[in-house]
Amino acid sequence: MERKKPGEIIGRIFKFADLVTYHSGAIVSRTVIDKDVGTVTIFAFDEGQSLSEHTAPYNAMIQVIDGEAEISIAGEKFLLKGGDSIIMPANKPHAVRAVKKFKMILTMIRS
């Protein structure tokens, strides 16, 4: 699929998994929606890549669309595979690690 800017996919059929590609040793992201009230971003993590533990002042939902990830929330670990989702609660420390290369949609609503 040809890379398109966020506005170029509005009103068109697309697959989230086609919006980013895996790159060796890297995390790739692409913001699909960016508004004051929230964002929708797709990520592709190569195996072993991670986001270190951090907090956010609002809930964030992860939807794994390919591969396998470990999500930790306040010290509890969750294994997610393609089709699985989890909501990370506001103000709780969380981290993301690619057990296998994986793609996810991150939806954050600022409210």
Steps between C-alpha positions, in 0.01 A plus 500: 500500500627846414573719805235761547475801730231479772261725308536285189338198668194684629192376319693206353524132587834400653656236721685625808765229454587645158570850636837413658770247419745317720860622507785300650587615853244780501159622605307672222191712566246689297232729639165448328290745705644788703246721675490694827266236643720204408716310257504175306849375415618177343833347599720223360754357750783275394552200728663604829421870463325670791360817648627547854267536795317833512165648600236703320230723651222324305396148400661348191377198303730261316368274224754245376439434131799278424763313699549474874564756775549514873323792666573572864267712709601589857735198507247248364594344164254416223575305181301628203477347152336617178136586572556567873444840662568654840426836660782649703355712781595863550784574741613135527852415383502290184750367245491321165739230373498305173519129582485447123478777246156654531273782387257685721249780490528741794191708572524774761203710603595810697211538737 
